């Protein structure tokens, strides 16, 4: 599985960004789609995850502001980020967990910078 993330940028606090992750390869084996972030303090956090059954989960600090969705026709999932805060500044990585074989794949990071 290969993942290509995009959509990062510089935005003012309160603004919005949408990250995209395009998957290729053994897409049918993907069970969980997600987004991680690595903060300037090198903390790595799971921001959002979307199961193949449609269930989703979020980091507490982004609940109500971020939404993870997918478009199967484009082999793409998204992270809509609203009401961005300076604390959301990080490099964001899309991830995929596959079933067979069980593995975790990472896309390249995309930088999100939120200015106050």
MMTF fields as JSON, N, C-alpha, C and O atoms, coordinates in Angstrom:
{
  "mmtfVersion": "1.0.0",
  "mmtfProducer": "UNKNOWN",
  "numBonds": 463,
  "numAtoms": 464,
  "numGroups": 116,
  "numChains": 1,
  "numModels": 1,
  "chainsPerModel": [1],
  "groupsPerChain": [116],
  "chainIdList": ["A"],
  "bondAtomList": [4, 2, 8, 6, 12, 10, 16, 14, 20, 18, 24, 22, 28, 26, 32, 30, 36, 34, 40, 38, 44, 42, 48, 46, 52, 50, 56, 54, 60, 58, 64, 62, 68, 66, 72, 70, 76, 74, 80, 78, 84, 82, 88, 86, 92, 90, 96, 94, 100, 98, 104, 102, 108, 106, 112, 110, 116, 114, 120, 118, 124, 122, 128, 126, 132, 130, 136, 134, 140, 138, 144, 142, 148, 146, 152, 150, 156, 154, 160, 158, 164, 162, 168, 166, 172, 170, 176, 174, 180, 178, 184, 182, 188, 186, 192, 190, 196, 194, 200, 198, 204, 202, 208, 206, 212, 210, 216, 214, 220, 218, 224, 222, 228, 226, 232, 230, 236, 234, 240, 238, 244, 242, 248, 246, 252, 250, 256, 254, 260, 258, 264, 262, 268, 266, 272, 270, 276, 274, 280, 278, 284, 282, 288, 286, 292, 290, 296, 294, 300, 298, 304, 302, 308, 306, 312, 310, 316, 314, 320, 318, 324, 322, 328, 326, 332, 330, 336, 334, 340, 338, 344, 342, 348, 346, 352, 350, 356, 354, 360, 358, 364, 362, 368, 366, 372, 370, 376, 374, 380, 378, 384, 382, 388, 386, 392, 390, 396, 394, 400, 398, 404, 402, 408, 406, 412, 410, 416, 414, 420, 418, 424, 422, 428, 426, 432, 430, 436, 434, 440, 438, 444, 442, 448, 446, 452, 450, 456, 454, 460, 458],
  "bondOrderList": [1, 1, 1, 1, 1, 1, 1, 1, 1, 1, 1, 1, 1, 1, 1, 1, 1, 1, 1, 1, 1, 1, 1, 1, 1, 1, 1, 1, 1, 1, 1, 1, 1, 1, 1, 1, 1, 1, 1, 1, 1, 1, 1, 1, 1, 1, 1, 1, 1, 1, 1, 1, 1, 1, 1, 1, 1, 1, 1, 1, 1, 1, 1, 1, 1, 1, 1, 1, 1, 1, 1, 1, 1, 1, 1, 1, 1, 1, 1, 1, 1, 1, 1, 1, 1, 1, 1, 1, 1, 1, 1, 1, 1, 1, 1, 1, 1, 1, 1, 1, 1, 1, 1, 1, 1, 1, 1, 1, 1, 1, 1, 1, 1, 1, 1],
  "groupList": [{"groupName": "UNK", "atomNameList": ["N", "CA", "C", "O"], "elementList": ["N", "C", "C", "O"], "formalChargeList": [0, 0, 0, 0], "bondAtomList": [1, 0, 2, 1, 3, 2], "bondOrderList": [1, 1, 2], "singleLetterCode": "X", "chemCompType": "L-PEPTIDE LINKING"}],
  "groupTypeList": [0, 0, 0, 0, 0, 0, 0, 0, 0, 0, 0, 0, 0, 0, 0, 0, 0, 0, 0, 0, 0, 0, 0, 0, 0, 0, 0, 0, 0, 0, 0, 0, 0, 0, 0, 0, 0, 0, 0, 0, 0, 0, 0, 0, 0, 0, 0, 0, 0, 0, 0, 0, 0, 0, 0, 0, 0, 0, 0, 0, 0, 0, 0, 0, 0, 0, 0, 0, 0, 0, 0, 0, 0, 0, 0, 0, 0, 0, 0, 0, 0, 0, 0, 0, 0, 0, 0, 0, 0, 0, 0, 0, 0, 0, 0, 0, 0, 0, 0, 0, 0, 0, 0, 0, 0, 0, 0, 0, 0, 0, 0, 0, 0, 0, 0, 0],
  "groupIdList": [1, 2, 3, 4, 5, 6, 7, 8, 9, 10, 11, 12, 13, 14, 15, 16, 17, 18, 19, 20, 21, 22, 23, 24, 25, 26, 27, 28, 29, 30, 31, 32, 33, 34, 35, 36, 37, 38, 39, 40, 41, 42, 43, 44, 45, 46, 47, 48, 49, 50, 51, 52, 53, 54, 55, 56, 57, 58, 59, 60, 61, 62, 63, 64, 65, 66, 67, 68, 69, 70, 71, 72, 73, 74, 75, 76, 77, 78, 79, 80, 81, 82, 83, 84, 85, 86, 87, 88, 89, 90, 91, 92, 93, 94, 95, 96, 97, 98, 99, 100, 101, 102, 103, 104, 105, 106, 107, 108, 109, 110, 111, 112, 113, 114, 115, 116],
  "secStructList": [7, 3, 3, 3, 3, 3, 7, 7, 3, 3, 3, 3, 6, 6, 7, 7, 3, 3, 3, 3, 3, 3, 3, 3, 1, 1, 4, 4, 4, 3, 3, 3, 3, 3, 3, 3, 3, 3, 3, 6, 6, 7, 7, 3, 3, 3, 3, 3, 3, 3, 3, 6, 6, 1, 7, 3, 3, 3, 7, 4, 4, 4, 6, 6, 6, 3, 3, 3, 3, 3, 3, 4, 4, 4, 6, 3, 3, 3, 3, 3, 3, 7, 1, 7, 7, 4, 4, 4, 7, 3, 3, 3, 3, 3, 3, 3, 3, 3, 6, 6, 6, 6, 3, 3, 3, 3, 7, 7, 7, 3, 3, 3, 3, 3, 3, 7],
  "xCoordList": [0.848, 0.0, 0.887, 1.81, 0.587, 1.307, 0.308, -0.83, 0.77, -0.092, 0.545, 1.747, -0.259, 0.208, -0.688, -1.864, -0.105, -0.857, -0.601, 0.464, -1.612, -1.479, -2.475, -3.348, -2.331, -3.32, -2.869, -3.616, -1.657, -1.178, -0.899, -0.951, -0.601, -0.301, -0.266, -0.272, -0.228, -0.211, -1.586, -2.12, -2.149, -3.486, -3.539, -2.824, -4.373, -4.55, -5.459, -6.28, -5.296, -6.163, -7.63, -8.006, -8.431, -9.838, -10.142, -11.302, -9.099, -9.272, -9.458, -9.54, -9.524, -9.775, -8.796, -8.283, -8.555, -7.783, -8.379, -8.987, -8.201, -8.6, -7.398, -6.827, -7.029, -5.959, -6.545, -7.648, -5.788, -6.202, -5.133, -3.943, -5.56, -4.64, -5.13, -6.223, -4.329, -4.669, -3.894, -2.676, -4.625, -4.018, -3.933, -4.776, -2.893, -2.744, -2.14, -1.629, -2.211, -1.712, -2.835, -3.917, -2.583, -3.55, -4.607, -4.685, -5.4, -6.376, -7.436, -7.919, -7.797, -8.874, -8.509, -9.391, -7.224, -6.796, -6.798, -6.516, -7.111, -7.092, -8.298, -9.435, -8.046, -9.108, -9.385, -10.538, -8.318, -8.47, -7.654, -6.485, -8.297, -7.658, -7.501, -8.389, -6.367, -6.172, -5.257, -4.674, -5.159, -4.246, -3.52, -4.144, -2.218, -1.382, -0.792, -0.805, -0.277, 0.493, 1.698, 1.664, 2.74, 3.931, 4.134, 4.35, 4.06, 4.11, 5.556, 6.496, 5.725, 7.091, 7.863, 9.093, 7.173, 7.841, 8.073, 8.432, 7.864, 8.095, 7.137, 7.441, 5.983, 4.941, 4.145, 3.707, 3.967, 3.181, 1.811, 1.701, 0.782, -0.585, -1.442, -1.306, -2.312, -3.326, -4.454, -5.106, -4.678, -5.658, -7.051, -8.023, -7.151, -8.449, -8.267, -7.241, -9.281, -9.253, -10.639, -11.644, -10.683, -11.949, -11.898, -11.058, -12.796, -12.844, -13.586, -14.321, -13.381, -14.038, -15.541, -16.296, -15.973, -17.416, -18.013, -19.2, -17.194, -17.686, -17.534, -17.804, -17.11, -16.904, -15.686, -14.72, -15.739, -14.621, -14.282, -15.091, -13.094, -12.632, -11.661, -10.991, -11.601, -10.802, -10.033, -10.443, -8.915, -8.183, -9.104, -9.793, -9.122, -10.058, -9.953, -10.968, -8.748, -8.558, -9.072, -9.172, -9.4, -9.894, -11.352, -11.931, -11.955, -13.363, -14.231, -14.087, -15.126, -16.0, -15.392, -16.092, -14.099, -13.444, -12.939, -12.952, -12.497, -11.948, -12.914, -13.625, -12.932, -13.768, -12.987, -12.394, -12.999, -12.36, -13.436, -14.431, -13.231, -14.175, -13.401, -12.179, -14.132, -13.475, -14.326, -15.545, -13.659, -14.326, -13.774, -12.662, -14.564, -14.09, -13.845, -12.98, -14.585, -14.427, -13.076, -12.593, -12.474, -11.182, -10.054, -8.915, -10.366, -9.358, -8.684, -7.467, -9.487, -8.969, -9.715, -10.919, -9.003, -9.67, -9.16, -8.09, -9.966, -9.753, -9.766, -10.335, -9.124, -9.245, -9.64, -8.815, -10.903, -11.388, -11.09, -11.529, -10.345, -9.924, -10.489, -10.121, -11.374, -12.002, -11.575, -11.066, -11.793, -11.456, -10.043, -9.82, -9.117, -7.746, -7.138, -7.413, -6.305, -5.642, -4.133, -3.669, -3.37, -1.901, -1.388, -0.374, -2.095, -1.681, -1.849, -1.349, -2.549, -2.711, -1.523, -1.449, -0.603, 0.58, 1.368, 1.738, 1.613, 2.287, 2.506, 1.987, 3.279, 3.341, 2.302, 2.316, 1.434, 0.335, 0.663, 1.111, 0.427, 0.699, -0.579, -1.287, -0.873, -1.968, -1.422, -0.271, -2.277, -1.875, -2.96, -4.131, -2.539, -3.476, -3.054, -1.883, -4.022, -3.775, -4.46, -5.658, -3.677, -4.219, -4.456, -3.904, -5.29, -5.609, -4.624, -4.019, -4.471, -3.655, -2.627, -3.0, -1.351, -0.842, -1.165, -1.415, -1.159, -1.388, -0.18, 0.939, -0.428, 0.696, 0.163, -1.029, 1.075, 0.752, 1.589, 2.814, 0.91, 1.584, 1.473, 0.475, 2.53, 2.588, 2.756, 3.51, 2.037, 2.303, 3.386, 3.834, 3.8, 4.753, 3.989, 2.774, 4.64, 3.973, 3.627, 4.242, 2.633, 2.283, 2.209, 1.555, 2.88, 3.012, 1.77, 1.291, 1.269, 0.181, 0.705, 1.167, 0.627, 1.074, -0.072, -0.634, -0.411, -1.512, -0.914, -0.311, -1.091, -0.554, -1.609, -2.809, -1.14, -2.077, -2.378, -3.145],
  "yCoordList": [-1.183, 0.0, 1.237, 1.361, 2.149, 3.423, 4.544, 4.534, 5.5, 6.596, 7.925, 8.122, 8.816, 10.146, 11.185, 11.321, 11.914, 12.939, 14.313, 14.586, 15.168, 16.543, 17.419, 16.926, 18.732, 19.656, 20.507, 21.368, 20.282, 21.101, 22.524, 22.852, 23.361, 24.747, 25.599, 25.105, 26.898, 27.883, 28.534, 28.992, 28.572, 29.139, 29.871, 29.519, 30.871, 31.593, 30.807, 29.999, 31.056, 30.418, 30.702, 31.818, 29.661, 29.753, 29.337, 29.163, 29.178, 28.795, 27.308, 26.551, 26.893, 25.496, 25.014, 25.789, 23.725, 23.045, 21.666, 21.099, 21.137, 19.756, 18.991, 19.342, 17.953, 17.079, 15.917, 15.445, 15.476, 14.341, 13.266, 13.562, 12.026, 10.898, 9.976, 9.418, 9.818, 8.934, 7.63, 7.629, 6.531, 5.216, 4.5, 4.677, 3.685, 2.826, 1.506, 1.394, 0.523, -0.792, -1.693, -1.714, -2.435, -3.414, -2.716, -2.918, -1.908, -1.08, -1.923, -1.566, -3.033, -3.86, -4.449, -4.873, -4.479, -5.046, -4.024, -4.37, -2.773, -1.728, -1.881, -1.943, -1.941, -2.089, -0.769, -0.42, -0.047, 1.207, 2.292, 2.099, 3.422, 4.598, 5.647, 5.832, 6.324, 7.253, 8.397, 8.492, 9.27, 10.406, 10.513, 10.514, 10.601, 10.88, 12.272, 12.832, 12.812, 14.043, 13.99, 13.36, 14.652, 14.779, 16.261, 17.052, 16.617, 18.017, 18.516, 17.723, 19.844, 20.392, 19.856, 19.896, 19.362, 18.748, 17.26, 16.533, 16.819, 15.419, 14.44, 13.254, 14.938, 14.045, 13.526, 14.299, 12.212, 11.627, 11.25, 10.558, 11.705, 11.482, 10.9, 11.277, 9.989, 9.526, 10.554, 10.732, 11.214, 12.297, 11.763, 12.148, 10.884, 10.374, 9.031, 8.765, 8.19, 6.875, 6.537, 6.893, 5.847, 5.468, 3.995, 3.558, 3.229, 1.811, 1.506, 2.341, 0.296, -0.106, -0.217, -0.219, -0.309, -0.363, 1.026, 1.163, 2.063, 3.427, 4.05, 5.238, 3.276, 3.826, 4.746, 4.505, 5.791, 6.717, 7.069, 6.887, 7.566, 7.945, 9.104, 9.247, 9.932, 11.152, 11.387, 10.974, 12.059, 12.594, 13.57, 14.361, 13.523, 14.359, 15.831, 16.519, 16.306, 17.744, 18.204, 19.408, 17.279, 17.678, 17.323, 17.657, 16.653, 16.265, 17.503, 18.506, 17.401, 18.525, 19.515, 20.39, 19.392, 20.312, 19.591, 20.154, 18.353, 17.578, 16.47, 15.93, 16.135, 15.046, 14.242, 14.793, 12.935, 12.042, 11.407, 10.891, 11.448, 10.863, 10.143, 10.252, 9.409, 8.698, 8.777, 8.942, 8.658, 8.575, 7.333, 7.342, 6.266, 5.005, 5.102, 4.406, 5.943, 6.05, 6.645, 6.463, 7.359, 7.986, 7.357, 7.819, 6.298, 5.665, 6.703, 6.695, 7.577, 8.732, 8.893, 8.646, 9.306, 9.773, 11.153, 11.586, 11.824, 13.226, 13.483, 12.725, 14.567, 15.08, 16.553, 17.405, 16.83, 18.205, 18.795, 18.273, 19.877, 20.494, 21.908, 22.77, 22.129, 23.433, 24.019, 23.318, 25.296, 25.999, 25.647, 25.3, 25.741, 25.355, 26.248, 27.445, 25.622, 26.306, 26.171, 25.236, 27.091, 26.963, 25.609, 25.111, 25.02, 23.711, 22.581, 21.476, 22.858, 21.855, 21.849, 21.008, 22.775, 22.815, 21.51, 21.109, 20.864, 19.569, 19.112, 19.701, 18.058, 17.343, 16.223, 15.41, 16.193, 15.217, 14.094, 14.335, 12.864, 11.678, 10.864, 10.629, 10.438, 9.498, 8.077, 7.791, 7.208, 5.84, 4.873, 5.23, 3.648, 2.593, 1.313, 0.931, 0.662, -0.64, -1.687, -1.607, -2.667, -3.711, -4.995, -5.21, -5.832, -7.12, -8.211, -8.859, -8.406, -9.51, -9.015, -8.72, -8.911, -9.167, -8.002, -6.886, -8.266, -7.202, -6.278, -6.692, -5.036, -4.099, -2.688, -2.435, -1.772, -0.348, 0.393, 0.276, 1.157, 1.915, 3.405, 3.884, 4.122, 5.557, 6.282, 5.851, 7.401, 8.298, 9.288, 9.301, 10.11, 11.151, 12.237, 12.35, 12.999, 14.005, 15.247, 15.558, 15.949, 17.249, 18.229, 17.965, 19.351, 20.305, 21.179, 21.753, 21.268, 22.188, 23.164, 22.762, 24.438, 25.475, 26.44, 27.01, 26.616, 27.506, 28.677, 28.501, 29.855, 31.051, 31.679, 31.604, 32.292, 32.903, 34.344, 35.01],
  "zCoordList": [0.0, 0.0, 0.0, 0.805, -0.921, -0.972, -0.676, -1.147, 0.113, 0.537, 0.163, 0.34, -0.346, -0.743, -0.076, -0.411, 0.876, 1.605, 1.001, 0.447, 1.127, 0.65, 1.387, 2.102, 1.204, 1.737, 2.899, 3.362, 3.38, 4.484, 4.044, 2.859, 5.028, 4.708, 5.947, 7.075, 5.708, 6.778, 6.849, 5.838, 8.045, 8.215, 9.544, 10.482, 9.624, 10.884, 11.824, 11.39, 13.088, 14.079, 13.74, 13.381, 13.868, 13.516, 12.097, 11.723, 11.309, 9.919, 9.732, 10.699, 8.465, 8.119, 7.064, 6.258, 7.094, 6.057, 5.856, 6.765, 4.671, 4.418, 3.886, 2.853, 4.601, 4.167, 3.37, 3.645, 2.388, 1.566, 1.585, 1.682, 1.493, 1.405, 0.307, 0.398, -0.721, -1.83, -1.658, -1.482, -1.713, -1.539, -2.874, -3.754, -3.003, -4.174, -3.706, -2.591, -4.58, -4.216, -3.73, -4.317, -2.664, -2.137, -1.281, -0.069, -1.932, -1.216, -0.53, 0.545, -1.141, -0.596, 0.76, 1.507, 1.085, 2.363, 3.489, 4.636, 3.181, 4.213, 5.12, 4.652, 6.412, 7.398, 8.128, 8.384, 8.456, 9.191, 8.488, 8.154, 8.275, 7.691, 8.79, 9.623, 8.775, 9.877, 9.545, 8.465, 10.541, 10.499, 11.834, 12.895, 11.768, 12.927, 12.744, 11.648, 13.832, 13.716, 14.647, 15.704, 14.235, 15.061, 15.323, 14.405, 16.601, 16.994, 17.03, 16.967, 17.132, 17.238, 18.434, 18.439, 19.436, 20.598, 20.383, 21.31, 19.152, 18.77, 19.422, 19.555, 19.826, 20.326, 19.128, 18.277, 19.078, 17.996, 18.537, 19.549, 17.866, 18.321, 17.2, 16.036, 17.566, 16.625, 16.654, 17.683, 15.558, 15.497, 15.189, 15.839, 14.21, 13.795, 13.117, 12.491, 13.254, 12.62, 12.117, 12.734, 10.992, 10.374, 10.038, 9.251, 10.633, 10.365, 9.078, 8.551, 8.582, 7.344, 7.525, 6.552, 8.787, 9.068, 9.226, 9.521, 9.03, 9.14, 10.507, 10.683, 11.467, 12.81, 12.803, 12.079, 13.608, 13.671, 15.113, 16.023, 15.296, 16.627, 16.473, 15.45, 17.519, 17.45, 18.735, 19.819, 18.581, 19.716, 20.437, 19.792, 21.751, 22.508, 22.125, 22.017, 21.923, 21.686, 20.329, 20.094, 19.43, 18.105, 17.902, 16.868, 18.865, 18.725, 18.533, 19.232, 17.574, 17.264, 16.291, 15.781, 16.026, 15.08, 13.83, 12.735, 13.996, 12.88, 12.501, 13.349, 11.21, 10.716, 9.691, 8.764, 9.876, 8.91, 8.048, 8.558, 6.744, 5.794, 4.703, 4.61, 3.885, 2.8, 1.536, 1.593, 0.413, -0.887, -1.569, -2.095, -1.553, -2.116, -3.611, -4.143, -4.285, -5.739, -6.116, -7.234, -5.166, -5.437, -4.634, -4.695, -3.876, -3.003, -2.118, -1.933, -1.589, -0.861, 0.452, 0.524, 1.483, 2.684, 3.05, 2.623, 3.855, 4.127, 5.632, 6.418, 5.988, 7.344, 7.219, 6.889, 7.486, 7.494, 8.859, 9.884, 8.864, 10.126, 10.185, 9.388, 11.124, 11.317, 12.658, 13.532, 12.792, 14.043, 14.507, 15.667, 13.594, 13.904, 14.973, 15.053, 15.785, 16.895, 16.713, 16.06, 17.281, 17.168, 17.654, 17.166, 18.617, 19.144, 18.131, 18.34, 17.042, 15.986, 15.029, 14.133, 15.216, 14.365, 14.503, 15.606, 13.378, 13.393, 11.957, 11.009, 11.825, 10.554, 10.626, 11.55, 9.678, 9.66, 8.674, 7.553, 9.125, 8.327, 8.177, 9.156, 6.963, 6.828, 6.978, 6.646, 7.483, 7.766, 7.329, 7.203, 7.104, 6.753, 7.453, 7.435, 8.066, 8.687, 7.826, 7.553, 7.405, 6.548, 7.325, 8.404, 6.744, 7.369, 6.972, 7.827, 5.674, 5.199, 4.19, 3.055, 4.551, 5.909, 6.837, 6.383, 8.116, 9.095, 9.116, 9.422, 8.788, 8.699, 8.821, 8.65, 9.122, 9.234, 8.211, 8.185, 7.369, 6.326, 6.622, 7.161, 6.251, 6.469, 5.153, 4.281, 5.016, 3.912, 4.315, 5.462, 3.373, 3.742, 4.494, 4.332, 5.274, 6.086, 5.303, 4.283, 5.801, 5.259, 6.423, 7.431, 6.272, 7.363, 7.494, 6.516, 8.693, 9.019, 10.064, 11.131, 9.745, 10.663, 10.912, 9.976, 12.168, 12.547, 13.317, 14.376, 12.776, 13.424, 14.331, 14.063, 15.395, 16.356, 15.99, 16.685]
}
